[in-house]
Amino acid sequence: MEARNAPMFEDALPGLPFLDPEAISWAMEGSDHIELHIDLENLFDEPTMLTTLVVEKAPLGAFLPYRPAARLFVPILATLETKRITARIPVDDVPDLNRASEWGGSLRLYYEGAEARAVEVHRCRRLLVVPSRTTRYDICLPATDDRYRLRAISADPEWTAEVDRTRERHGPYDLRVLTVHSPVATDRLADIEVEVQRRYDGAVATLEFELMTGAGRWN
């Protein structure tokens, strides 16, 4: 069984649909659920196997313990077939530390029996901010003795972003604060990433923030 475009998809697991972090998205459904969308693709020259996709959730942060969220049936996909699977997931038991028009949090997905090849996403999107204003967002880390290095990266020089060095305990989490200063103009979009590196082993998790200046609601 050979993967097509193998150099591009070296993470594909034989016999299973390719699970791309960029093909994972969600939207709020009411005030306490998200509708999760996962686009799967068979990159192999044979049909995939029947399998189960496990979904786990955690607050917006890095290296946190995950909690079960859903177990999704994945049907057989023919060669080069793509398929979207969806799930309705409650998020009311995850601390809402960042008010936004979409839920900000962390998800971990893996095929049953292949947990070692799990895919993680850490996102807070559709954040509407006031122009020329400093806004702060909480990032959760484990309340342990482990040490972390955090670095904020702004794709647009008009947006400045940095992570405060101080820590604050919030239940089982240590909170670090991302501070973002927005430009004067309205309707300006920004993608900001926070890289979190665990010092003892060098492991890195990337948090994604999507912001826009304006007033009212995100269109």
PyMOL CGO cylinders between C-alpha atoms (Angstrom):
from pymol import cmd
from pymol.cgo import CYLINDER

trace = [
    CYLINDER, 0.00, 0.00, 0.00, 1.64, 3.23, -1.18, 0.3, 1, 1, 1, 1, 1, 1,
    CYLINDER, 1.64, 3.23, -1.18, 0.69, 6.81, -0.30, 0.3, 1, 1, 1, 1, 1, 1,
    CYLINDER, 0.69, 6.81, -0.30, 0.22, 9.22, -3.18, 0.3, 1, 1, 1, 1, 1, 1,
    CYLINDER, 0.22, 9.22, -3.18, 2.21, 12.47, -2.83, 0.3, 1, 1, 1, 1, 1, 1,
    CYLINDER, 2.21, 12.47, -2.83, 4.20, 10.66, -0.13, 0.3, 1, 1, 1, 1, 1, 1,
    CYLINDER, 4.20, 10.66, -0.13, 6.72, 13.50, 0.46, 0.3, 1, 1, 1, 1, 1, 1,
    CYLINDER, 6.72, 13.50, 0.46, 3.83, 15.83, 1.31, 0.3, 1, 1, 1, 1, 1, 1,
    CYLINDER, 3.83, 15.83, 1.31, 1.99, 13.36, 3.53, 0.3, 1, 1, 1, 1, 1, 1,
    CYLINDER, 1.99, 13.36, 3.53, 4.66, 11.44, 5.38, 0.3, 1, 1, 1, 1, 1, 1,
    CYLINDER, 4.66, 11.44, 5.38, 2.44, 11.46, 8.50, 0.3, 1, 1, 1, 1, 1, 1,
    CYLINDER, 2.44, 11.46, 8.50, -0.27, 9.39, 6.79, 0.3, 1, 1, 1, 1, 1, 1,
    CYLINDER, -0.27, 9.39, 6.79, -0.96, 6.07, 8.53, 0.3, 1, 1, 1, 1, 1, 1,
    CYLINDER, -0.96, 6.07, 8.53, -1.34, 3.04, 6.23, 0.3, 1, 1, 1, 1, 1, 1,
    CYLINDER, -1.34, 3.04, 6.23, -4.95, 1.94, 5.91, 0.3, 1, 1, 1, 1, 1, 1,
    CYLINDER, -4.95, 1.94, 5.91, -6.33, 5.07, 7.61, 0.3, 1, 1, 1, 1, 1, 1,
    CYLINDER, -6.33, 5.07, 7.61, -7.56, 8.42, 6.25, 0.3, 1, 1, 1, 1, 1, 1,
    CYLINDER, -7.56, 8.42, 6.25, -5.09, 11.29, 6.47, 0.3, 1, 1, 1, 1, 1, 1,
    CYLINDER, -5.09, 11.29, 6.47, -5.83, 13.49, 9.50, 0.3, 1, 1, 1, 1, 1, 1,
    CYLINDER, -5.83, 13.49, 9.50, -4.65, 17.03, 8.76, 0.3, 1, 1, 1, 1, 1, 1,
    CYLINDER, -4.65, 17.03, 8.76, -4.75, 19.63, 11.58, 0.3, 1, 1, 1, 1, 1, 1,
    CYLINDER, -4.75, 19.63, 11.58, -5.67, 22.28, 8.99, 0.3, 1, 1, 1, 1, 1, 1,
    CYLINDER, -5.67, 22.28, 8.99, -8.74, 20.22, 8.04, 0.3, 1, 1, 1, 1, 1, 1,
    CYLINDER, -8.74, 20.22, 8.04, -10.14, 20.44, 11.58, 0.3, 1, 1, 1, 1, 1, 1,
    CYLINDER, -10.14, 20.44, 11.58, -12.53, 23.30, 12.32, 0.3, 1, 1, 1, 1, 1, 1,
    CYLINDER, -12.53, 23.30, 12.32, -15.49, 24.12, 14.53, 0.3, 1, 1, 1, 1, 1, 1,
    CYLINDER, -15.49, 24.12, 14.53, -18.29, 26.63, 15.04, 0.3, 1, 1, 1, 1, 1, 1,
    CYLINDER, -18.29, 26.63, 15.04, -20.38, 27.52, 18.05, 0.3, 1, 1, 1, 1, 1, 1,
    CYLINDER, -20.38, 27.52, 18.05, -23.77, 25.86, 18.31, 0.3, 1, 1, 1, 1, 1, 1,
    CYLINDER, -23.77, 25.86, 18.31, -25.70, 27.64, 21.01, 0.3, 1, 1, 1, 1, 1, 1,
    CYLINDER, -25.70, 27.64, 21.01, -23.83, 28.81, 24.07, 0.3, 1, 1, 1, 1, 1, 1,
    CYLINDER, -23.83, 28.81, 24.07, -22.39, 25.51, 25.29, 0.3, 1, 1, 1, 1, 1, 1,
    CYLINDER, -22.39, 25.51, 25.29, -21.65, 23.29, 22.28, 0.3, 1, 1, 1, 1, 1, 1,
    CYLINDER, -21.65, 23.29, 22.28, -19.47, 23.33, 19.20, 0.3, 1, 1, 1, 1, 1, 1,
    CYLINDER, -19.47, 23.33, 19.20, -20.08, 21.60, 15.90, 0.3, 1, 1, 1, 1, 1, 1,
    CYLINDER, -20.08, 21.60, 15.90, -16.79, 19.96, 14.99, 0.3, 1, 1, 1, 1, 1, 1,
    CYLINDER, -16.79, 19.96, 14.99, -15.91, 19.41, 11.31, 0.3, 1, 1, 1, 1, 1, 1,
    CYLINDER, -15.91, 19.41, 11.31, -13.14, 17.03, 10.27, 0.3, 1, 1, 1, 1, 1, 1,
    CYLINDER, -13.14, 17.03, 10.27, -12.26, 16.56, 6.59, 0.3, 1, 1, 1, 1, 1, 1,
    CYLINDER, -12.26, 16.56, 6.59, -10.58, 13.20, 5.99, 0.3, 1, 1, 1, 1, 1, 1,
    CYLINDER, -10.58, 13.20, 5.99, -8.83, 12.00, 2.83, 0.3, 1, 1, 1, 1, 1, 1,
    CYLINDER, -8.83, 12.00, 2.83, -7.62, 8.61, 1.67, 0.3, 1, 1, 1, 1, 1, 1,
    CYLINDER, -7.62, 8.61, 1.67, -4.15, 9.11, 0.19, 0.3, 1, 1, 1, 1, 1, 1,
    CYLINDER, -4.15, 9.11, 0.19, -3.56, 5.44, -0.54, 0.3, 1, 1, 1, 1, 1, 1,
    CYLINDER, -3.56, 5.44, -0.54, -4.24, 3.28, -3.59, 0.3, 1, 1, 1, 1, 1, 1,
    CYLINDER, -4.24, 3.28, -3.59, -6.51, 0.95, -1.60, 0.3, 1, 1, 1, 1, 1, 1,
    CYLINDER, -6.51, 0.95, -1.60, -9.66, 1.59, 0.46, 0.3, 1, 1, 1, 1, 1, 1,
    CYLINDER, -9.66, 1.59, 0.46, -9.15, 2.51, 4.10, 0.3, 1, 1, 1, 1, 1, 1,
    CYLINDER, -9.15, 2.51, 4.10, -10.25, 0.38, 7.03, 0.3, 1, 1, 1, 1, 1, 1,
    CYLINDER, -10.25, 0.38, 7.03, -13.27, 0.93, 9.21, 0.3, 1, 1, 1, 1, 1, 1,
    CYLINDER, -13.27, 0.93, 9.21, -12.08, 2.73, 12.31, 0.3, 1, 1, 1, 1, 1, 1,
    CYLINDER, -12.08, 2.73, 12.31, -13.00, 4.98, 15.22, 0.3, 1, 1, 1, 1, 1, 1,
    CYLINDER, -13.00, 4.98, 15.22, -11.72, 8.53, 15.66, 0.3, 1, 1, 1, 1, 1, 1,
    CYLINDER, -11.72, 8.53, 15.66, -11.26, 9.58, 19.29, 0.3, 1, 1, 1, 1, 1, 1,
    CYLINDER, -11.26, 9.58, 19.29, -11.73, 13.27, 20.18, 0.3, 1, 1, 1, 1, 1, 1,
    CYLINDER, -11.73, 13.27, 20.18, -10.49, 14.78, 23.45, 0.3, 1, 1, 1, 1, 1, 1,
    CYLINDER, -10.49, 14.78, 23.45, -10.68, 18.36, 24.70, 0.3, 1, 1, 1, 1, 1, 1,
    CYLINDER, -10.68, 18.36, 24.70, -8.88, 20.74, 27.05, 0.3, 1, 1, 1, 1, 1, 1,
    CYLINDER, -8.88, 20.74, 27.05, -8.82, 24.49, 27.74, 0.3, 1, 1, 1, 1, 1, 1,
    CYLINDER, -8.82, 24.49, 27.74, -6.85, 26.80, 25.50, 0.3, 1, 1, 1, 1, 1, 1,
    CYLINDER, -6.85, 26.80, 25.50, -3.24, 26.11, 26.41, 0.3, 1, 1, 1, 1, 1, 1,
    CYLINDER, -3.24, 26.11, 26.41, -0.47, 23.54, 26.05, 0.3, 1, 1, 1, 1, 1, 1,
    CYLINDER, -0.47, 23.54, 26.05, 0.61, 20.23, 27.60, 0.3, 1, 1, 1, 1, 1, 1,
    CYLINDER, 0.61, 20.23, 27.60, -2.65, 19.91, 29.55, 0.3, 1, 1, 1, 1, 1, 1,
    CYLINDER, -2.65, 19.91, 29.55, -4.45, 16.68, 30.42, 0.3, 1, 1, 1, 1, 1, 1,
    CYLINDER, -4.45, 16.68, 30.42, -7.27, 15.98, 27.97, 0.3, 1, 1, 1, 1, 1, 1,
    CYLINDER, -7.27, 15.98, 27.97, -10.78, 14.76, 28.70, 0.3, 1, 1, 1, 1, 1, 1,
    CYLINDER, -10.78, 14.76, 28.70, -12.94, 12.52, 26.48, 0.3, 1, 1, 1, 1, 1, 1,
    CYLINDER, -12.94, 12.52, 26.48, -15.23, 14.44, 24.14, 0.3, 1, 1, 1, 1, 1, 1,
    CYLINDER, -15.23, 14.44, 24.14, -16.45, 12.03, 21.43, 0.3, 1, 1, 1, 1, 1, 1,
    CYLINDER, -16.45, 12.03, 21.43, -15.86, 8.73, 19.63, 0.3, 1, 1, 1, 1, 1, 1,
    CYLINDER, -15.86, 8.73, 19.63, -16.67, 9.01, 15.93, 0.3, 1, 1, 1, 1, 1, 1,
    CYLINDER, -16.67, 9.01, 15.93, -17.30, 6.20, 13.46, 0.3, 1, 1, 1, 1, 1, 1,
    CYLINDER, -17.30, 6.20, 13.46, -15.17, 6.56, 10.32, 0.3, 1, 1, 1, 1, 1, 1,
    CYLINDER, -15.17, 6.56, 10.32, -16.46, 4.64, 7.30, 0.3, 1, 1, 1, 1, 1, 1,
    CYLINDER, -16.46, 4.64, 7.30, -14.37, 3.08, 4.53, 0.3, 1, 1, 1, 1, 1, 1,
    CYLINDER, -14.37, 3.08, 4.53, -12.98, 5.66, 2.09, 0.3, 1, 1, 1, 1, 1, 1,
    CYLINDER, -12.98, 5.66, 2.09, -12.18, 4.71, -1.51, 0.3, 1, 1, 1, 1, 1, 1,
    CYLINDER, -12.18, 4.71, -1.51, -8.90, 5.72, -3.12, 0.3, 1, 1, 1, 1, 1, 1,
    CYLINDER, -8.90, 5.72, -3.12, -8.54, 9.54, -3.11, 0.3, 1, 1, 1, 1, 1, 1,
    CYLINDER, -8.54, 9.54, -3.11, -11.99, 9.90, -1.57, 0.3, 1, 1, 1, 1, 1, 1,
    CYLINDER, -11.99, 9.90, -1.57, -12.56, 12.73, 0.89, 0.3, 1, 1, 1, 1, 1, 1,
    CYLINDER, -12.56, 12.73, 0.89, -15.25, 12.79, 3.54, 0.3, 1, 1, 1, 1, 1, 1,
    CYLINDER, -15.25, 12.79, 3.54, -16.34, 15.23, 6.21, 0.3, 1, 1, 1, 1, 1, 1,
    CYLINDER, -16.34, 15.23, 6.21, -17.43, 13.87, 9.56, 0.3, 1, 1, 1, 1, 1, 1,
    CYLINDER, -17.43, 13.87, 9.56, -19.06, 16.04, 12.21, 0.3, 1, 1, 1, 1, 1, 1,
    CYLINDER, -19.06, 16.04, 12.21, -19.77, 15.88, 15.91, 0.3, 1, 1, 1, 1, 1, 1,
    CYLINDER, -19.77, 15.88, 15.91, -21.63, 18.04, 18.42, 0.3, 1, 1, 1, 1, 1, 1,
    CYLINDER, -21.63, 18.04, 18.42, -19.41, 18.48, 21.47, 0.3, 1, 1, 1, 1, 1, 1,
    CYLINDER, -19.41, 18.48, 21.47, -20.31, 20.16, 24.78, 0.3, 1, 1, 1, 1, 1, 1,
    CYLINDER, -20.31, 20.16, 24.78, -17.81, 22.79, 25.92, 0.3, 1, 1, 1, 1, 1, 1,
    CYLINDER, -17.81, 22.79, 25.92, -19.63, 24.17, 28.96, 0.3, 1, 1, 1, 1, 1, 1,
    CYLINDER, -19.63, 24.17, 28.96, -17.31, 22.28, 31.32, 0.3, 1, 1, 1, 1, 1, 1,
    CYLINDER, -17.31, 22.28, 31.32, -14.21, 23.94, 29.82, 0.3, 1, 1, 1, 1, 1, 1,
    CYLINDER, -14.21, 23.94, 29.82, -13.30, 27.25, 31.50, 0.3, 1, 1, 1, 1, 1, 1,
    CYLINDER, -13.30, 27.25, 31.50, -14.33, 30.12, 29.23, 0.3, 1, 1, 1, 1, 1, 1,
    CYLINDER, -14.33, 30.12, 29.23, -11.26, 32.26, 29.85, 0.3, 1, 1, 1, 1, 1, 1,
    CYLINDER, -11.26, 32.26, 29.85, -11.39, 34.07, 26.51, 0.3, 1, 1, 1, 1, 1, 1,
    CYLINDER, -11.39, 34.07, 26.51, -14.72, 35.52, 25.38, 0.3, 1, 1, 1, 1, 1, 1,
    CYLINDER, -14.72, 35.52, 25.38, -15.04, 35.29, 21.62, 0.3, 1, 1, 1, 1, 1, 1,
    CYLINDER, -15.04, 35.29, 21.62, -17.62, 34.56, 18.95, 0.3, 1, 1, 1, 1, 1, 1,
    CYLINDER, -17.62, 34.56, 18.95, -16.12, 31.06, 18.73, 0.3, 1, 1, 1, 1, 1, 1,
    CYLINDER, -16.12, 31.06, 18.73, -14.94, 28.68, 21.45, 0.3, 1, 1, 1, 1, 1, 1,
    CYLINDER, -14.94, 28.68, 21.45, -11.22, 28.87, 22.11, 0.3, 1, 1, 1, 1, 1, 1,
    CYLINDER, -11.22, 28.87, 22.11, -9.69, 25.62, 23.29, 0.3, 1, 1, 1, 1, 1, 1,
    CYLINDER, -9.69, 25.62, 23.29, -7.53, 22.59, 22.57, 0.3, 1, 1, 1, 1, 1, 1,
    CYLINDER, -7.53, 22.59, 22.57, -8.53, 19.37, 20.82, 0.3, 1, 1, 1, 1, 1, 1,
    CYLINDER, -8.53, 19.37, 20.82, -6.64, 16.10, 20.47, 0.3, 1, 1, 1, 1, 1, 1,
    CYLINDER, -6.64, 16.10, 20.47, -7.67, 13.57, 17.83, 0.3, 1, 1, 1, 1, 1, 1,
    CYLINDER, -7.67, 13.57, 17.83, -6.38, 10.10, 17.06, 0.3, 1, 1, 1, 1, 1, 1,
    CYLINDER, -6.38, 10.10, 17.06, -7.50, 6.84, 15.55, 0.3, 1, 1, 1, 1, 1, 1,
    CYLINDER, -7.50, 6.84, 15.55, -8.26, 4.08, 18.01, 0.3, 1, 1, 1, 1, 1, 1,
    CYLINDER, -8.26, 4.08, 18.01, -5.09, 2.06, 18.54, 0.3, 1, 1, 1, 1, 1, 1,
    CYLINDER, -5.09, 2.06, 18.54, -2.85, 4.85, 17.20, 0.3, 1, 1, 1, 1, 1, 1,
    CYLINDER, -2.85, 4.85, 17.20, -2.78, 7.30, 20.10, 0.3, 1, 1, 1, 1, 1, 1,
    CYLINDER, -2.78, 7.30, 20.10, 0.96, 7.83, 19.64, 0.3, 1, 1, 1, 1, 1, 1,
    CYLINDER, 0.96, 7.83, 19.64, 0.17, 9.55, 16.31, 0.3, 1, 1, 1, 1, 1, 1,
    CYLINDER, 0.17, 9.55, 16.31, -2.39, 11.96, 17.76, 0.3, 1, 1, 1, 1, 1, 1,
    CYLINDER, -2.39, 11.96, 17.76, -3.01, 15.37, 16.18, 0.3, 1, 1, 1, 1, 1, 1,
    CYLINDER, -3.01, 15.37, 16.18, -3.52, 18.43, 18.39, 0.3, 1, 1, 1, 1, 1, 1,
    CYLINDER, -3.52, 18.43, 18.39, -4.99, 21.85, 17.64, 0.3, 1, 1, 1, 1, 1, 1,
    CYLINDER, -4.99, 21.85, 17.64, -4.96, 24.85, 20.00, 0.3, 1, 1, 1, 1, 1, 1,
    CYLINDER, -4.96, 24.85, 20.00, -7.06, 27.71, 18.64, 0.3, 1, 1, 1, 1, 1, 1,
    CYLINDER, -7.06, 27.71, 18.64, -8.96, 30.84, 19.57, 0.3, 1, 1, 1, 1, 1, 1,
    CYLINDER, -8.96, 30.84, 19.57, -10.49, 32.41, 16.48, 0.3, 1, 1, 1, 1, 1, 1,
    CYLINDER, -10.49, 32.41, 16.48, -12.91, 35.17, 15.52, 0.3, 1, 1, 1, 1, 1, 1,
    CYLINDER, -12.91, 35.17, 15.52, -11.75, 37.50, 18.27, 0.3, 1, 1, 1, 1, 1, 1,
    CYLINDER, -11.75, 37.50, 18.27, -13.19, 40.99, 17.75, 0.3, 1, 1, 1, 1, 1, 1,
    CYLINDER, -13.19, 40.99, 17.75, -11.10, 43.71, 19.38, 0.3, 1, 1, 1, 1, 1, 1,
    CYLINDER, -11.10, 43.71, 19.38, -11.39, 47.49, 19.69, 0.3, 1, 1, 1, 1, 1, 1,
    CYLINDER, -11.39, 47.49, 19.69, -8.94, 49.42, 17.46, 0.3, 1, 1, 1, 1, 1, 1,
    CYLINDER, -8.94, 49.42, 17.46, -5.87, 50.86, 19.18, 0.3, 1, 1, 1, 1, 1, 1,
    CYLINDER, -5.87, 50.86, 19.18, -6.55, 48.90, 22.33, 0.3, 1, 1, 1, 1, 1, 1,
    CYLINDER, -6.55, 48.90, 22.33, -4.51, 46.49, 24.44, 0.3, 1, 1, 1, 1, 1, 1,
    CYLINDER, -4.51, 46.49, 24.44, -6.29, 43.18, 24.99, 0.3, 1, 1, 1, 1, 1, 1,
    CYLINDER, -6.29, 43.18, 24.99, -5.24, 40.23, 27.13, 0.3, 1, 1, 1, 1, 1, 1,
    CYLINDER, -5.24, 40.23, 27.13, -5.92, 36.52, 26.68, 0.3, 1, 1, 1, 1, 1, 1,
    CYLINDER, -5.92, 36.52, 26.68, -5.26, 33.73, 29.16, 0.3, 1, 1, 1, 1, 1, 1,
    CYLINDER, -5.26, 33.73, 29.16, -3.18, 30.69, 28.26, 0.3, 1, 1, 1, 1, 1, 1,
    CYLINDER, -3.18, 30.69, 28.26, -3.41, 27.60, 30.48, 0.3, 1, 1, 1, 1, 1, 1,
    CYLINDER, -3.41, 27.60, 30.48, -0.37, 25.54, 31.42, 0.3, 1, 1, 1, 1, 1, 1,
    CYLINDER, -0.37, 25.54, 31.42, -0.11, 22.64, 33.88, 0.3, 1, 1, 1, 1, 1, 1,
    CYLINDER, -0.11, 22.64, 33.88, 0.35, 23.71, 37.50, 0.3, 1, 1, 1, 1, 1, 1,
    CYLINDER, 0.35, 23.71, 37.50, 3.51, 21.61, 37.91, 0.3, 1, 1, 1, 1, 1, 1,
    CYLINDER, 3.51, 21.61, 37.91, 7.21, 22.18, 38.42, 0.3, 1, 1, 1, 1, 1, 1,
    CYLINDER, 7.21, 22.18, 38.42, 7.87, 21.93, 34.67, 0.3, 1, 1, 1, 1, 1, 1,
    CYLINDER, 7.87, 21.93, 34.67, 9.28, 25.04, 33.01, 0.3, 1, 1, 1, 1, 1, 1,
    CYLINDER, 9.28, 25.04, 33.01, 8.08, 26.53, 29.73, 0.3, 1, 1, 1, 1, 1, 1,
    CYLINDER, 8.08, 26.53, 29.73, 9.33, 29.10, 27.26, 0.3, 1, 1, 1, 1, 1, 1,
    CYLINDER, 9.33, 29.10, 27.26, 6.59, 31.11, 25.50, 0.3, 1, 1, 1, 1, 1, 1,
    CYLINDER, 6.59, 31.11, 25.50, 7.06, 33.27, 22.42, 0.3, 1, 1, 1, 1, 1, 1,
    CYLINDER, 7.06, 33.27, 22.42, 4.40, 35.35, 20.64, 0.3, 1, 1, 1, 1, 1, 1,
    CYLINDER, 4.40, 35.35, 20.64, 4.66, 35.78, 16.85, 0.3, 1, 1, 1, 1, 1, 1,
    CYLINDER, 4.66, 35.78, 16.85, 2.56, 38.36, 14.96, 0.3, 1, 1, 1, 1, 1, 1,
    CYLINDER, 2.56, 38.36, 14.96, 2.19, 37.98, 11.20, 0.3, 1, 1, 1, 1, 1, 1,
    CYLINDER, 2.19, 37.98, 11.20, 1.43, 41.72, 10.85, 0.3, 1, 1, 1, 1, 1, 1,
    CYLINDER, 1.43, 41.72, 10.85, 3.82, 44.37, 12.25, 0.3, 1, 1, 1, 1, 1, 1,
    CYLINDER, 3.82, 44.37, 12.25, 0.83, 46.65, 12.93, 0.3, 1, 1, 1, 1, 1, 1,
    CYLINDER, 0.83, 46.65, 12.93, -0.22, 44.18, 15.63, 0.3, 1, 1, 1, 1, 1, 1,
    CYLINDER, -0.22, 44.18, 15.63, 2.17, 43.73, 18.55, 0.3, 1, 1, 1, 1, 1, 1,
    CYLINDER, 2.17, 43.73, 18.55, 2.00, 40.71, 20.83, 0.3, 1, 1, 1, 1, 1, 1,
    CYLINDER, 2.00, 40.71, 20.83, 3.96, 39.47, 23.82, 0.3, 1, 1, 1, 1, 1, 1,
    CYLINDER, 3.96, 39.47, 23.82, 3.55, 36.97, 26.64, 0.3, 1, 1, 1, 1, 1, 1,
    CYLINDER, 3.55, 36.97, 26.64, 3.81, 38.20, 30.22, 0.3, 1, 1, 1, 1, 1, 1,
    CYLINDER, 3.81, 38.20, 30.22, 6.46, 36.38, 32.25, 0.3, 1, 1, 1, 1, 1, 1,
    CYLINDER, 6.46, 36.38, 32.25, 4.37, 36.32, 35.43, 0.3, 1, 1, 1, 1, 1, 1,
    CYLINDER, 4.37, 36.32, 35.43, 2.23, 33.30, 36.35, 0.3, 1, 1, 1, 1, 1, 1,
    CYLINDER, 2.23, 33.30, 36.35, -1.09, 33.11, 38.17, 0.3, 1, 1, 1, 1, 1, 1,
    CYLINDER, -1.09, 33.11, 38.17, -2.66, 29.95, 39.62, 0.3, 1, 1, 1, 1, 1, 1,
    CYLINDER, -2.66, 29.95, 39.62, -6.22, 29.25, 38.45, 0.3, 1, 1, 1, 1, 1, 1,
    CYLINDER, -6.22, 29.25, 38.45, -7.46, 25.96, 39.90, 0.3, 1, 1, 1, 1, 1, 1,
    CYLINDER, -7.46, 25.96, 39.90, -5.37, 23.16, 38.33, 0.3, 1, 1, 1, 1, 1, 1,
    CYLINDER, -5.37, 23.16, 38.33, -3.76, 25.55, 35.83, 0.3, 1, 1, 1, 1, 1, 1,
    CYLINDER, -3.76, 25.55, 35.83, -0.99, 28.11, 35.75, 0.3, 1, 1, 1, 1, 1, 1,
    CYLINDER, -0.99, 28.11, 35.75, -2.12, 31.07, 33.66, 0.3, 1, 1, 1, 1, 1, 1,
    CYLINDER, -2.12, 31.07, 33.66, 0.14, 33.05, 31.38, 0.3, 1, 1, 1, 1, 1, 1,
    CYLINDER, 0.14, 33.05, 31.38, -1.18, 36.16, 29.64, 0.3, 1, 1, 1, 1, 1, 1,
    CYLINDER, -1.18, 36.16, 29.64, -0.91, 37.02, 25.95, 0.3, 1, 1, 1, 1, 1, 1,
    CYLINDER, -0.91, 37.02, 25.95, -1.03, 40.81, 25.50, 0.3, 1, 1, 1, 1, 1, 1,
    CYLINDER, -1.03, 40.81, 25.50, -2.04, 42.12, 22.06, 0.3, 1, 1, 1, 1, 1, 1,
    CYLINDER, -2.04, 42.12, 22.06, -2.11, 45.75, 20.93, 0.3, 1, 1, 1, 1, 1, 1,
    CYLINDER, -2.11, 45.75, 20.93, -4.32, 46.34, 17.90, 0.3, 1, 1, 1, 1, 1, 1,
    CYLINDER, -4.32, 46.34, 17.90, -3.83, 48.93, 15.10, 0.3, 1, 1, 1, 1, 1, 1,
    CYLINDER, -3.83, 48.93, 15.10, -5.87, 52.13, 14.78, 0.3, 1, 1, 1, 1, 1, 1,
    CYLINDER, -5.87, 52.13, 14.78, -7.73, 51.11, 11.62, 0.3, 1, 1, 1, 1, 1, 1,
    CYLINDER, -7.73, 51.11, 11.62, -10.88, 48.97, 11.67, 0.3, 1, 1, 1, 1, 1, 1,
    CYLINDER, -10.88, 48.97, 11.67, -11.44, 45.72, 9.77, 0.3, 1, 1, 1, 1, 1, 1,
    CYLINDER, -11.44, 45.72, 9.77, -7.78, 44.74, 10.13, 0.3, 1, 1, 1, 1, 1, 1,
    CYLINDER, -7.78, 44.74, 10.13, -7.15, 41.02, 10.46, 0.3, 1, 1, 1, 1, 1, 1,
    CYLINDER, -7.15, 41.02, 10.46, -4.27, 39.37, 12.27, 0.3, 1, 1, 1, 1, 1, 1,
    CYLINDER, -4.27, 39.37, 12.27, -2.99, 35.85, 12.87, 0.3, 1, 1, 1, 1, 1, 1,
    CYLINDER, -2.99, 35.85, 12.87, -0.92, 35.57, 16.03, 0.3, 1, 1, 1, 1, 1, 1,
    CYLINDER, -0.92, 35.57, 16.03, 0.81, 32.41, 17.20, 0.3, 1, 1, 1, 1, 1, 1,
    CYLINDER, 0.81, 32.41, 17.20, 2.18, 31.56, 20.61, 0.3, 1, 1, 1, 1, 1, 1,
    CYLINDER, 2.18, 31.56, 20.61, 4.88, 28.90, 20.67, 0.3, 1, 1, 1, 1, 1, 1,
    CYLINDER, 4.88, 28.90, 20.67, 5.07, 27.03, 23.97, 0.3, 1, 1, 1, 1, 1, 1,
    CYLINDER, 5.07, 27.03, 23.97, 8.25, 25.00, 24.49, 0.3, 1, 1, 1, 1, 1, 1,
    CYLINDER, 8.25, 25.00, 24.49, 8.59, 22.57, 27.38, 0.3, 1, 1, 1, 1, 1, 1,
    CYLINDER, 8.59, 22.57, 27.38, 12.14, 23.00, 28.58, 0.3, 1, 1, 1, 1, 1, 1,
    CYLINDER, 12.14, 23.00, 28.58, 12.98, 19.50, 29.81, 0.3, 1, 1, 1, 1, 1, 1,
    CYLINDER, 12.98, 19.50, 29.81, 12.37, 17.76, 26.47, 0.3, 1, 1, 1, 1, 1, 1,
    CYLINDER, 12.37, 17.76, 26.47, 12.08, 20.59, 23.92, 0.3, 1, 1, 1, 1, 1, 1,
    CYLINDER, 12.08, 20.59, 23.92, 8.52, 19.63, 22.90, 0.3, 1, 1, 1, 1, 1, 1,
    CYLINDER, 8.52, 19.63, 22.90, 6.64, 22.53, 21.25, 0.3, 1, 1, 1, 1, 1, 1,
    CYLINDER, 6.64, 22.53, 21.25, 2.91, 23.31, 21.00, 0.3, 1, 1, 1, 1, 1, 1,
    CYLINDER, 2.91, 23.31, 21.00, 1.61, 26.19, 18.87, 0.3, 1, 1, 1, 1, 1, 1,
    CYLINDER, 1.61, 26.19, 18.87, -1.47, 28.20, 19.86, 0.3, 1, 1, 1, 1, 1, 1,
    CYLINDER, -1.47, 28.20, 19.86, -3.32, 30.07, 17.09, 0.3, 1, 1, 1, 1, 1, 1,
    CYLINDER, -3.32, 30.07, 17.09, -5.19, 33.34, 17.60, 0.3, 1, 1, 1, 1, 1, 1,
    CYLINDER, -5.19, 33.34, 17.60, -7.26, 35.06, 14.89, 0.3, 1, 1, 1, 1, 1, 1,
    CYLINDER, -7.26, 35.06, 14.89, -8.24, 38.68, 15.57, 0.3, 1, 1, 1, 1, 1, 1,
    CYLINDER, -8.24, 38.68, 15.57, -9.98, 41.55, 13.80, 0.3, 1, 1, 1, 1, 1, 1,
    CYLINDER, -9.98, 41.55, 13.80, -10.43, 45.20, 14.74, 0.3, 1, 1, 1, 1, 1, 1,
    CYLINDER, -10.43, 45.20, 14.74, -13.95, 46.56, 14.70, 0.3, 1, 1, 1, 1, 1, 1,
    CYLINDER, -13.95, 46.56, 14.70, -17.12, 47.13, 16.66, 0.3, 1, 1, 1, 1, 1, 1,
    CYLINDER, -17.12, 47.13, 16.66, -20.25, 45.02, 16.98, 0.3, 1, 1, 1, 1, 1, 1,
    CYLINDER, -20.25, 45.02, 16.98, -20.10, 41.44, 15.71, 0.3, 1, 1, 1, 1, 1, 1,
    CYLINDER, -20.10, 41.44, 15.71, -17.73, 39.44, 13.54, 0.3, 1, 1, 1, 1, 1, 1,
    CYLINDER, -17.73, 39.44, 13.54, -19.33, 39.09, 10.09, 0.3, 1, 1, 1, 1, 1, 1,
]
cmd.load_cgo(trace, "trace")
